[in-house]
Amino acid sequence: MEASASVDAADAIAAAEADTAEPIIVEGKRDRYGARTTSTATKTNTDVKDIPQALTVISERQIEDQQLRSVADLLNFVPGATPGTGEGNRDQFTLRGNNTTADLFVDGIRDDVQYFRDFYNVDRVEVLRGPNAMIFGRGGGGGVVNRVTKRSTLSPIRDVSLAGDSEGGVRLAADLDQPLSGSVGLRVNGVYEHGESFRDHVGLERYGFNPTVGILAGPATRVDLSYEYFHDRRTTDRGVPADNGRPLDGYDDVFFGDPELSFARVDANVGQVAVQRDLSPGLTLRNRTLLGDYDKFYQNVYPSDLDETTGEVVLGAYNNATKRRNLFSQTDLIWKTVLGGVDQTVLFGFEVGQQKSRNRRLSGTFAGSNRVPLSDPTVDADLTFAPSASDTDNRTRATIAALYVQDQIRPSEWLEIVAGLRFDRFKLRVDDYRAAGGQFERVDEMISPRLGIVLKPQGNLSLYANYARSFLPQSGDQFGGLDIGTEALKPERFDNYELGAKWEPVAGLLATAALYQLDRTNTRAPNPDGSGTVVLTGEQRTRGLEIGLERSVTDRWQVSAGYALQKSEITAATSACPAGDCEAPLVPRHSFSMWNRYDVTPALGLGLGLIARSKSFASISNQVVLPGYARVDAAAFYKLTDAIKLQVNVENVFGADYFPTAHNDNNIGPGAPRTVKAAIRFGF
């Protein structure tokens, strides 16, 4: 996108919303890193510096500069975050020691279906760390990832890009915004990608289409209509097994299993309606409603073990089909007022929703042996898929209703208090169609508080203390855990205590630090009476320090950097850690990331990045160690004309051999070798 067009677009947004108290998107130049304000963390448009919670904002410009294609790629540059492999079929990650497949949101609304998301229609991605159920509801124990999508700026935008990489992948994307009148704009984003991999037999094809219409229905009302269709089909690559407590060496490019029978497919149809109206000066009403239909299927033949004695790989196989319909509606009333001589921003809101799912899993049975020689682990498997006694076969219906209130109180220029309370009623019904199944139902009613205090001793410095709580029903992220043994169990609970600072040493640059303790309680543990039931005595504690640096050092130098020191351990026995002394997986003690872009001249820019991690465990068994590593990335940018830009990225410049993540002890993801990506962008 042309820099001038980007500024014009931002100015158009600002002009369109000049009379709107609470803009839905961040205002600011699109060609910058980070963001100055956001409405995601508080549901009110608040300066990032004044939010009593750690968060990182990855802007569209940074996503383009680094050619980030996935949530996993992006989380490499967020302090305290570790991407997972997601069994090769979904986004999965660990934040502050807590693993999740469901703590993903789009425009502040839950987006918890298991698939790989794309950034073709994204304005920015915000990663909030620590619980915040007052805003987001259930889950989010370690934090959330929120994608903020593009909407019409009511100004012309023409942005087309073509990219390719050294593995043979090709990607075409377009972002077109056209005003249809002075008050109506149409924006269309689209993408097509055919991807290849350094891993043998691994590839993907995905495409998406997202038209949005923005309508200024008078001086005080804006309506946004959006529809997205997204398709993703790829090889489900489960990685390599372990050997003697470490990832198997020398097989980074080898597929273990049957690639022809290992694939994932998802089709997503998602519609949104957002309405915002200024009722009077200082009083704004808004609603956002999302309806999504998702059809997902995945199947895999994968390594489940390595027999070190015989030198054979033990294979497993299963498939899983899920259909889900999500319907959510959020309504907020925001009141900016002065009460008792004190400036306040009061939020009243409610959320209702329903999620209906149909889930079925089938286990694979091999016609012969499920063992293959390590010397030739890529097979053409002869197997059949059929239900086993333990395979999921159910329908679920989750019904959500919530009320919340929040007050941002400013008694003086140097003090701000953020206090909020949310009541959630979560009802889940599961119809289990297995022979030993039945119908199970549970209602959880939870109150989630939040209290933050921000001290501002000077204009460019904020010091804060924060407490927040979240909860997760025992049915889990994807409603799969409700049965006769868990129907009576209370939700898991997450309590976060945090001290932090946010400082702008120079205009445009934000430095942050957060010191926290996150306690997870009510996790399951075997009943010590030997009855085979479970009790809620398990506990986990994560303590850490997170440091961040983002935005602009100078007009020429953009930066996004972070360091995390953390330790996450089981402090009381759980079902997964009966001894009660395990470290949480995928939590390196030290992690560091940095990305810089420096514009040498108006036409030439250079980029340099680093990702470094100390060792971590592949699973909660603590039997397999992922070694520490460091990876260096670089880039060059050149503007041929005002309308044409060239870009080359090199990931893993020095060809480091590393294993950044895992799903378990025998599904370990190798890091890619040196990879070159090139792109050309047309802005007109």
C-alpha positions as MATLAB code, in Angstrom:
seq = 'MEASASVDAADAIAAAEADTAEPIIVEGKRDRYGARTTSTATKTNTDVKDIPQALTVISERQIEDQQLRSVADLLNFVPGATPGTGEGNRDQFTLRGNNTTADLFVDGIRDDVQYFRDFYNVDRVEVLRGPNAMIFGRGGGGGVVNRVTKRSTLSPIRDVSLAGDSEGGVRLAADLDQPLSGSVGLRVNGVYEHGESFRDHVGLERYGFNPTVGILAGPATRVDLSYEYFHDRRTTDRGVPADNGRPLDGYDDVFFGDPELSFARVDANVGQVAVQRDLSPGLTLRNRTLLGDYDKFYQNVYPSDLDETTGEVVLGAYNNATKRRNLFSQTDLIWKTVLGGVDQTVLFGFEVGQQKSRNRRLSGTFAGSNRVPLSDPTVDADLTFAPSASDTDNRTRATIAALYVQDQIRPSEWLEIVAGLRFDRFKLRVDDYRAAGGQFERVDEMISPRLGIVLKPQGNLSLYANYARSFLPQSGDQFGGLDIGTEALKPERFDNYELGAKWEPVAGLLATAALYQLDRTNTRAPNPDGSGTVVLTGEQRTRGLEIGLERSVTDRWQVSAGYALQKSEITAATSACPAGDCEAPLVPRHSFSMWNRYDVTPALGLGLGLIARSKSFASISNQVVLPGYARVDAAAFYKLTDAIKLQVNVENVFGADYFPTAHNDNNIGPGAPRTVKAAIRFGF';
ca = [
       0.000    0.000    0.000;
       1.300    3.410   -0.846;
       2.265    5.437    2.210;
       0.252    8.411    0.994;
      -2.778    6.225    0.366;
      -2.397    4.757    3.831;
      -2.380    8.157    5.476;
      -5.357    9.206    3.388;
      -7.207    6.075    4.470;
      -6.492    6.755    8.114;
      -7.560   10.370    7.711;
     -10.778    9.200    6.057;
     -11.533    6.920    8.969;
     -10.888    9.727   11.413;
     -13.104   12.083    9.423;
     -15.897    9.539    9.147;
     -15.781    9.036   12.899;
     -15.158   12.588   14.015;
     -18.489   12.656   15.810;
     -18.288    9.069   17.084;
     -17.314    8.699   20.719;
     -16.064    5.125   20.548;
     -14.500    4.159   17.209;
     -14.469    0.454   16.541;
     -10.993    0.455   15.056;
      -7.690    1.965   16.034;
      -7.023    5.351   14.535;
      -3.558    6.157   13.279;
      -1.274    5.753   10.314;
      -1.559    2.356    8.683;
       2.148    2.408    7.773;
       3.277    2.263   11.422;
       3.926   -0.559   13.871;
       1.832   -1.024   17.004;
      -1.122    1.201   17.906;
      -1.726    4.170   20.163;
      -5.292    3.353   21.192;
      -7.510    0.289   21.273;
     -11.045   -0.579   22.315;
     -10.386   -4.308   22.714;
      -8.989   -4.425   26.258;
     -11.690   -2.234   27.845;
     -14.421   -2.019   25.160;
     -13.803    1.738   25.244;
     -11.319    3.617   23.108;
      -8.366    3.833   25.509;
      -4.732    4.816   25.152;
      -2.649    1.624   25.244;
      -0.419    3.310   27.816;
      -3.366    3.640   30.205;
      -4.557    0.020   30.052;
      -3.597   -1.936   33.215;
      -2.766   -5.121   31.341;
       0.064   -6.417   29.172;
      -0.759   -6.440   25.480;
       1.047   -6.468   22.159;
      -0.333   -5.014   18.937;
       0.957   -6.337   15.617;
      -0.144   -3.928   12.885;
      -0.935   -4.695    9.256;
       2.293   -2.939    8.273;
       4.378   -5.274   10.433;
       2.470   -8.319    9.147;
       3.275   -7.234    5.587;
       6.905   -6.365    6.332;
       7.588   -9.790    7.860;
       5.235  -11.656    5.504;
       3.565  -13.301    8.494;
       1.096  -15.901    7.238;
      -0.231  -17.551   10.407;
      -1.047  -17.046   14.065;
       2.000  -19.197   14.869;
       4.301  -16.913   12.846;
       2.922  -13.855   14.611;
       3.130  -15.255   18.153;
       6.873  -15.761   17.736;
       7.078  -11.989   18.241;
       4.891  -11.746   21.366;
       6.512  -11.956   24.836;
       5.372  -14.999   26.822;
       3.724  -16.741   23.841;
       4.657  -20.082   22.288;
       2.869  -21.397   19.188;
       1.939  -25.078   19.066;
       1.640  -27.477   16.138;
      -2.108  -27.943   16.626;
      -1.763  -31.517   15.324;
      -1.255  -29.979   11.896;
      -4.891  -28.877   11.593;
      -5.515  -25.817   13.797;
      -4.170  -22.760   15.569;
      -2.969  -23.687   19.049;
      -0.696  -21.809   21.422;
       0.474  -21.324   24.986;
       0.191  -17.957   26.765;
       1.632  -17.558   30.243;
       1.866  -21.330   30.624;
      -1.721  -22.095   29.576;
      -2.419  -23.986   26.366;
      -5.511  -23.258   24.294;
      -7.230  -23.884   20.969;
     -10.181  -21.586   21.663;
      -8.978  -18.234   23.036;
      -9.203  -16.567   19.644;
     -11.499  -13.661   18.834;
     -12.403  -11.637   15.767;
     -13.468   -8.022   16.306;
     -13.911   -8.843   19.990;
     -16.268  -11.801   19.367;
     -15.421  -15.426   20.098;
     -13.824  -17.290   17.164;
     -13.112  -20.661   18.758;
     -13.486  -23.173   15.912;
     -10.322  -25.189   15.324;
      -8.697  -24.143   12.042;
      -5.789  -22.106   10.685;
      -6.625  -18.419   10.265;
      -5.207  -16.021    7.674;
      -4.390  -12.309    7.901;
      -5.460  -11.198    4.410;
      -8.370   -9.131    5.802;
      -6.783   -8.005    9.065;
      -6.069   -4.443   10.151;
      -4.114   -5.585   13.194;
      -3.808   -8.429   15.699;
      -3.934   -7.750   19.434;
      -2.563  -10.226   21.959;
      -3.749   -9.568   25.513;
      -1.921  -11.514   28.196;
      -3.503  -12.685   31.413;
      -7.177  -13.418   32.218;
      -9.810  -10.856   31.298;
     -13.190  -12.609   31.538;
     -14.784   -9.256   32.371;
     -14.373   -8.402   28.680;
     -14.219  -11.776   26.922;
     -16.127  -14.236   29.097;
     -15.057  -17.827   29.718;
     -11.569  -19.069   28.918;
      -8.668  -16.785   28.164;
      -6.761  -18.051   31.194;
      -3.399  -17.122   29.721;
      -4.709  -14.402   27.446;
      -6.446  -13.999   24.089;
      -5.607  -13.316   20.446;
      -7.995  -10.860   18.782;
      -8.007  -10.179   15.035;
      -9.406   -6.790   14.060;
     -10.682   -6.949   10.500;
     -10.682   -4.220    7.875;
     -13.740   -2.138    7.143;
     -14.449    0.521    4.570;
     -12.592    3.800    5.015;
     -14.948    5.501    2.505;
     -11.787    6.404    0.580;
     -10.239    4.727   -2.474;
      -7.711    1.971   -1.738;
      -6.160   -0.222   -4.422;
      -3.620   -2.704   -3.090;
      -2.629   -5.896   -4.916;
       0.299   -8.119   -4.000;
       1.918  -11.197   -5.519;
       4.339  -13.265   -3.450;
       6.346  -16.449   -3.820;
       8.916  -18.380   -1.823;
      11.870  -20.702   -2.318;
       9.755  -23.786   -1.533;
       7.513  -23.095   -4.538;
       4.617  -21.382   -2.789;
       2.574  -18.640   -4.477;
       0.208  -16.109   -2.888;
      -2.025  -13.460   -4.464;
      -3.900  -10.941   -2.298;
      -6.010   -7.867   -2.975;
      -7.457   -5.052   -0.857;
      -9.885   -2.792   -2.725;
     -11.938   -0.014   -1.127;
     -14.346    2.076   -3.172;
     -16.719    4.818   -1.980;
     -20.107    4.282   -3.619;
     -21.362    7.656   -2.404;
     -20.458   10.183    0.243;
     -21.905    7.919    2.915;
     -21.469    4.364    1.577;
     -18.265    2.456    0.921;
     -17.498   -1.054   -0.327;
     -14.270   -2.796    0.640;
     -13.292   -6.203   -0.704;
     -10.371   -8.291    0.495;
      -9.387  -11.545   -1.171;
      -6.556  -14.071   -1.105;
      -5.425  -17.220   -2.884;
      -2.435  -19.240   -1.751;
      -0.828  -22.453   -2.918;
       1.847  -23.428   -0.427;
       4.677  -25.924   -0.434;
       6.939  -26.960    2.449;
      10.463  -28.107    3.212;
       8.711  -31.161    4.651;
       8.201  -33.930    2.076;
       4.642  -34.333    0.732;
       3.349  -31.347    2.738;
       1.373  -28.542    1.129;
      -1.726  -26.374    1.347;
      -4.284  -24.525   -0.708;
      -6.443  -21.788    0.753;
      -8.535  -18.918   -0.459;
     -10.771  -16.327    1.086;
     -13.164  -13.565    0.077;
     -14.391  -10.819    2.417;
     -16.614   -7.974    1.157;
     -17.663   -5.321    3.674;
     -20.024   -2.380    3.332;
     -19.739    0.714    5.500;
     -22.737    3.037    5.782;
     -22.840    6.425    7.482;
     -26.564    6.537    8.254;
     -26.629   10.153    9.312;
     -24.171   12.204   11.358;
     -24.428    9.972   14.447;
     -24.798    6.415   13.103;
     -22.504    3.978   11.327;
     -23.455    0.505   10.080;
     -20.950   -2.107    8.884;
     -21.970   -5.292    7.077;
     -19.442   -8.057    6.470;
     -19.390  -11.547    4.984;
     -16.384  -13.865    4.757;
     -15.932  -17.166    3.009;
     -12.686  -18.944    3.784;
     -11.443  -22.351    2.614;
      -8.286  -24.109    3.773;
      -7.075  -27.574    2.772;
      -3.655  -28.817    3.818;
      -1.585  -31.816    4.784;
      -1.891  -32.642    8.476;
       1.769  -32.852    9.376;
       2.406  -34.140   12.896;
       6.190  -33.735   12.762;
       8.824  -36.161   14.017;
       9.037  -38.463   17.072;
      11.507  -38.252   19.948;
      14.654  -40.308   20.389;
      16.288  -40.664   23.819;
      14.495  -37.648   25.254;
      15.188  -35.278   22.352;
      13.679  -34.644   18.905;
      14.784  -37.243   16.354;
      17.716  -35.725   14.490;
      18.316  -35.956   10.746;
      14.675  -36.369    9.714;
      13.572  -32.740    9.529;
      12.152  -33.109    6.015;
      10.752  -36.652    6.361;
       7.010  -37.266    6.652;
       6.089  -39.910    9.224;
       2.896  -41.724    8.240;
       0.758  -41.612    5.108;
       0.558  -38.125    3.556;
      -2.235  -39.168    1.173;
      -4.478  -40.065    4.113;
      -3.395  -37.069    6.210;
      -5.276  -33.906    5.349;
      -7.453  -31.205    6.890;
     -10.218  -29.201    5.266;
     -12.318  -26.343    6.592;
     -14.985  -24.146    5.039;
     -16.036  -21.102    7.043;
     -18.955  -18.784    6.267;
     -19.057  -15.837    8.661;
     -21.352  -12.815    8.604;
     -21.177   -9.760   10.868;
     -23.359   -6.720   11.454;
     -22.050   -3.809   13.519;
     -24.144   -0.749   14.402;
     -22.939    2.236   16.379;
     -24.964    5.319   17.272;
     -24.253    8.422   19.299;
     -27.435    8.946   21.315;
     -26.243   12.257   22.713;
     -22.907   13.914   23.494;
     -20.943   11.418   25.572;
     -23.477    8.591   25.208;
     -22.887    5.860   22.608;
     -24.804    2.656   21.893;
     -23.374   -0.129   19.761;
     -24.093   -3.708   18.825;
     -22.081   -6.339   16.999;
     -23.639   -9.626   15.924;
     -21.835  -12.573   14.343;
     -23.276  -15.661   12.678;
     -20.781  -18.294   11.586;
     -21.103  -21.732    9.981;
     -18.031  -23.952   10.015;
     -17.510  -27.353    8.391;
     -14.251  -29.037    9.341;
     -12.786  -32.469    8.669;
      -9.314  -33.756    9.352;
      -7.611  -37.114    9.165;
      -4.102  -38.212   10.007;
      -1.744  -41.166   10.031;
       0.991  -40.081   12.391;
       3.904  -41.213   14.600;
       2.677  -42.197   18.061;
       5.964  -43.676   19.314;
       9.494  -44.661   18.359;
      10.649  -48.092   19.520;
      14.312  -47.394   20.128;
      15.044  -51.099   20.615;
      13.785  -52.265   17.211;
      14.243  -49.001   15.316;
      10.577  -48.979   14.316;
       8.066  -46.147   14.282;
       4.651  -46.941   15.749;
       1.853  -45.284   13.773;
      -1.595  -44.192   14.885;
      -4.559  -42.985   12.833;
      -7.942  -41.322   13.283;
     -10.228  -38.775   11.684;
     -12.582  -36.180   13.073;
     -15.542  -34.302   11.609;
     -16.993  -31.170   13.210;
     -19.808  -28.908   12.125;
     -20.504  -25.845   14.231;
     -22.799  -22.855   14.117;
     -21.925  -19.852   16.276;
     -24.318  -17.001   16.978;
     -23.155  -14.165   19.228;
     -24.522  -10.701   19.886;
     -22.881   -8.042   22.055;
     -24.513   -4.747   23.016;
     -22.643   -1.957   24.806;
     -23.731    1.395   26.189;
     -20.812    3.761   26.822;
     -21.326    6.877   28.892;
     -18.637    9.535   29.223;
     -19.619   11.793   32.080;
     -18.571   13.703   35.182;
     -19.953   12.375   38.475;
     -19.119   14.102   41.728;
     -16.586   16.216   39.898;
     -14.738   13.113   38.622;
     -14.321   12.185   34.937;
     -15.661    8.708   34.250;
     -16.262    6.382   31.324;
     -18.969    3.909   32.268;
     -19.672    0.754   30.281;
     -22.883   -1.255   30.536;
     -23.239   -4.307   28.348;
     -24.677   -7.710   27.744;
     -23.839  -10.659   25.526;
     -25.969  -13.566   24.368;
     -24.933  -16.477   22.227;
     -25.445  -20.046   21.196;
     -23.027  -22.614   19.799;
     -24.303  -25.826   18.224;
     -21.839  -28.550   17.261;
     -21.883  -32.026   15.759;
     -18.707  -34.005   16.434;
     -17.663  -37.474   15.335;
     -14.312  -39.222   15.545;
     -13.294  -42.543   13.953;
     -10.190  -44.570   14.822;
      -7.962  -46.074   12.153;
      -7.289  -49.819   12.151;
      -4.332  -51.079   10.122;
      -4.812  -54.158    7.927;
      -1.357  -55.342    8.945;
       1.228  -54.041   11.369;
       1.204  -50.397   12.413;
       4.985  -50.478   12.754;
       7.253  -49.183   10.012;
      11.051  -49.022    9.811;
      12.668  -45.737   10.778;
      14.640  -45.946    7.540;
      11.391  -45.645    5.524;
       8.612  -44.094    7.655;
       6.563  -42.620    4.778;
       3.985  -45.255    3.909;
       0.998  -46.075    1.738;
      -1.189  -47.340    4.561;
      -3.906  -49.963    4.259;
      -6.406  -49.162    6.976;
     -10.065  -48.626    7.730;
     -11.745  -46.011    9.911;
     -14.493  -47.058   12.320;
     -15.805  -45.907   15.710;
     -14.230  -47.265   18.867;
     -15.834  -47.247   22.301;
     -13.934  -44.095   23.295;
     -14.366  -42.138   20.048;
     -16.414  -38.947   20.278;
     -19.896  -39.068   18.758;
     -22.112  -36.285   20.049;
     -24.081  -33.121   19.598;
     -23.471  -30.169   21.868;
     -25.387  -26.976   22.492;
     -23.842  -24.184   24.518;
     -25.977  -21.210   25.538;
     -24.298  -18.063   26.819;
     -25.788  -15.056   28.597;
     -23.724  -12.358   30.295;
     -24.104   -8.943   31.923;
     -21.160   -6.666   32.639;
     -20.377   -3.209   33.945;
     -17.111   -1.286   34.020;
     -16.080    2.158   35.190;
     -12.904    3.985   34.193;
     -12.544    6.606   36.899;
     -10.110    9.532   36.607;
     -10.010   11.355   39.972;
      -7.007   13.363   38.779;
      -4.580   13.656   35.891;
      -2.172   11.264   37.603;
      -4.632    8.551   38.716;
      -7.018    6.263   36.860;
      -9.009    3.329   38.238;
     -10.491    0.603   36.050;
     -13.069   -1.518   37.879;
     -15.397   -4.036   36.305;
     -17.626   -6.995   37.060;
     -19.181   -9.581   34.769;
     -21.800  -12.245   35.404;
     -21.833  -15.229   33.031;
     -24.371  -17.991   32.738;
     -23.010  -20.849   30.644;
     -25.290  -23.795   29.932;
     -24.021  -26.841   28.065;
     -25.994  -29.841   26.909;
     -24.263  -32.882   25.410;
     -26.115  -35.696   23.644;
     -23.624  -38.571   23.623;
     -24.531  -41.172   20.993;
     -22.031  -43.814   22.074;
     -23.317  -47.086   23.490;
     -22.313  -46.066   27.007;
     -23.315  -42.444   26.476;
     -26.375  -40.496   27.463;
     -27.489  -36.920   27.896;
     -25.480  -34.602   30.120;
     -26.195  -31.030   31.109;
     -24.537  -28.464   33.320;
     -25.092  -24.802   34.125;
     -22.217  -22.676   35.409;
     -22.812  -19.208   36.810;
     -19.662  -17.223   37.405;
     -18.737  -13.708   38.488;
     -15.512  -12.338   37.014;
     -14.031   -9.209   38.608;
     -11.360   -6.897   37.307;
      -9.593   -4.114   39.180;
      -6.771   -1.999   37.844;
      -5.062    1.119   39.173;
      -2.954    3.314   36.898;
      -0.602    5.955   38.303;
       0.743    8.567   35.889;
       3.561   10.469   37.614;
       4.317   12.170   34.304;
       2.656   12.367   30.918;
       4.799    9.729   29.240;
       4.803    7.164   32.081;
       2.113    4.886   33.521;
       2.548    2.513   36.457;
      -0.192   -0.012   37.109;
      -1.420   -2.806   39.341;
      -4.095   -5.209   38.178;
      -6.145   -8.166   39.373;
      -8.380  -10.165   37.047;
     -10.127  -13.516   37.063;
     -11.364  -15.903   34.418;
     -12.934  -19.359   34.355;
     -13.186  -22.378   32.073;
     -15.976  -24.965   32.389;
     -14.795  -28.546   32.876;
     -16.140  -29.359   29.408;
     -12.971  -27.682   28.135;
     -12.126  -25.459   25.177;
     -14.232  -27.406   22.693;
     -17.038  -28.818   24.911;
     -15.611  -32.335   24.668;
     -15.158  -33.058   28.365;
     -18.692  -33.209   29.767;
     -19.671  -36.728   30.830;
     -20.908  -38.616   33.866;
     -17.582  -38.065   35.608;
     -17.378  -34.296   35.063;
     -21.026  -33.198   34.986;
     -20.922  -32.149   38.653;
     -17.503  -30.442   38.616;
     -17.026  -26.701   39.059;
     -15.127  -24.698   36.421;
     -11.397  -24.165   36.452;
     -10.405  -20.761   37.780;
      -7.615  -18.389   36.743;
      -6.442  -15.534   38.997;
      -3.881  -13.056   37.691;
      -1.933  -10.542   39.805;
       0.110   -8.083   37.782;
       2.343   -5.044   38.269;
       3.541   -3.130   35.255;
       4.862    0.012   33.640;
       4.385    1.647   30.246;
       6.755    4.380   29.173;
       7.159    6.524   26.077;
      10.841    7.563   26.204;
      10.436    9.409   22.908;
       7.308   10.356   21.007;
       5.951    7.315   19.190;
       7.956    4.635   21.050;
       6.352    2.491   23.768;
       8.356    0.447   26.283;
       6.462   -1.915   28.594;
       7.200   -4.208   31.531;
       4.915   -6.575   33.443;
       5.579   -8.725   36.504;
       2.837  -11.272   37.136;
       1.626  -14.345   38.974;
      -1.091  -16.452   37.363;
      -2.748  -19.174   39.451;
      -4.861  -21.898   37.862;
      -7.007  -23.905   40.281;
      -9.815  -26.475   40.198;
      -7.959  -28.625   37.685;
      -8.730  -32.309   37.710;
      -6.853  -34.905   39.735;
      -7.553  -38.600   40.417;
      -9.557  -39.174   43.593;
      -7.119  -40.549   46.196;
      -9.790  -42.963   47.465;
      -9.194  -45.162   44.418;
     -12.787  -44.886   43.218;
     -11.769  -43.877   39.705;
     -13.525  -40.511   40.003;
     -11.822  -37.125   39.793;
     -11.542  -34.254   42.258;
     -10.682  -30.584   41.745;
      -7.466  -30.325   43.720;
      -5.014  -29.715   40.873;
      -3.158  -26.408   40.711;
      -0.759  -24.644   38.361;
       1.220  -21.464   38.921;
       3.021  -19.317   36.380;
       5.275  -16.458   37.395;
       7.017  -14.222   34.956;
       8.460  -10.966   33.725;
       7.593   -9.591   30.287;
       9.345   -6.659   28.615;
       8.272   -5.125   25.316;
       9.265   -2.379   22.900;
       7.125   -1.352   19.937;
       6.186    1.398   17.491;
       8.699    3.974   16.185;
      12.163    4.835   17.467;
      12.371    7.530   14.778;
      10.390    8.328   11.643;
      12.678    5.897    9.815;
      12.990    3.137   12.415;
      10.109    0.826   13.372;
      10.570   -1.827   16.047;
       8.742   -4.715   17.717;
      10.713   -6.506   20.437;
      10.035   -8.523   23.549;
      11.615  -10.623   26.289;
       9.952  -13.022   28.718;
      11.302  -14.713   31.829;
       8.774  -17.256   33.053;
       8.328  -20.438   35.031;
       5.122  -22.446   34.905;
       4.740  -25.506   37.089;
       2.131  -27.845   38.506;
       1.975  -27.130   42.234;
      -0.633  -29.759   43.192;
      -1.277  -33.100   41.511;
      -3.435  -33.173   38.377;
      -4.612  -36.003   36.149;
      -1.822  -35.177   33.713;
       0.801  -34.783   36.458;
      -0.003  -37.207   39.301;
       3.216  -36.388   41.156;
       2.362  -32.687   41.209;
       5.866  -31.507   40.339;
       5.856  -31.093   36.541;
       6.758  -28.038   34.502;
       4.172  -26.897   31.967;
       5.145  -27.722   28.373;
       6.201  -25.181   25.754;
       7.243  -22.637   28.371;
      10.915  -21.744   27.860;
      12.484  -20.045   30.859;
      13.895  -17.337   28.590;
      12.503  -16.111   25.269;
      13.435  -13.099   23.168;
      12.234  -11.726   19.852;
      12.992   -8.599   17.873;
      12.079   -7.178   14.502;
      13.365   -3.872   13.111;
      12.681   -1.992    9.926;
      14.926    0.921    9.041;
      14.270    3.108    6.003;
      17.713    4.081    4.738;
      16.247    6.362    2.067;
      12.669    7.119    0.988;
      13.051    4.247   -1.512;
      15.181    1.682    0.372;
      14.407   -0.077    3.643;
      16.107   -2.903    5.544;
      14.724   -5.345    8.091;
      16.453   -7.454   10.735;
      14.939   -9.847   13.264;
      15.857  -12.424   15.882;
      13.935  -15.181   17.677;
      15.679  -16.927   20.583;
      14.361  -19.478   23.075;
      15.902  -21.492   25.885;
      14.977  -25.159   26.226;
      11.441  -26.284   27.068;
       9.522  -29.525   27.460;
       7.503  -31.095   24.647;
       4.735  -32.272   26.991;
       3.736  -32.332   30.635;
       5.522  -35.683   31.002;
       8.781  -33.654   31.054;
      10.478  -36.615   29.351;
      11.380  -34.890   26.068;
      13.329  -31.628   25.856;
      13.132  -29.164   22.979;
      16.629  -27.621   22.812;
      17.074  -23.871   22.886;
      17.764  -22.088   19.617;
      18.254  -18.764   17.869;
      16.957  -17.793   14.423;
      17.905  -14.673   12.467;
      15.630  -13.117    9.817;
      16.326  -10.286    7.391;
      14.515   -8.289    4.721;
      15.003   -5.604    2.092;
      12.343   -3.233    0.743;
      12.583   -1.097   -2.384;
      10.076    1.364   -3.823;
      10.422    1.359   -7.600;
       7.746    4.016   -8.063;
       4.988    5.536   -5.986;
       2.818    2.621   -7.122;
       5.207   -0.361   -7.099;
       7.144   -1.838   -4.169;
       9.462   -4.825   -4.039;
      10.252   -6.879   -0.966;
      12.539   -9.837   -0.159;
      12.537  -11.665    3.182;
      14.999  -14.309    4.315;
      13.896  -16.405    7.293;
      16.524  -18.352    9.235;
      19.414  -16.595    7.496;
      22.088  -18.853    9.011;
      20.168  -22.102    8.539;
      19.772  -22.997   12.218;
      18.560  -26.552   12.909;
      15.871  -26.232   15.563;
      12.577  -27.575   16.921;
      10.409  -24.638   18.026;
       7.305  -26.499   19.161;
       5.501  -29.794   19.698;
       2.096  -31.327   20.322;
       3.399  -34.135   22.514;
       6.539  -36.241   22.989;
       6.259  -37.856   19.556;
       4.753  -35.053   17.474;
       7.546  -32.482   17.337;
       7.626  -29.714   14.742;
      10.977  -29.066   13.023;
      11.821  -25.473   12.192;
      12.142  -24.506    8.536;
      15.627  -24.128    7.021;
      16.676  -20.941    5.243;
      13.646  -19.727    3.286;
      13.451  -16.831    0.837;
      10.184  -14.978    0.258;
       9.702  -12.304   -2.399;
       6.742  -10.019   -3.006;
       5.710   -7.219   -5.311;
       2.982   -4.780   -4.280;
       0.964   -2.516   -6.513;
      -0.821    0.494   -5.048;
      -2.924    2.607   -7.349;
];
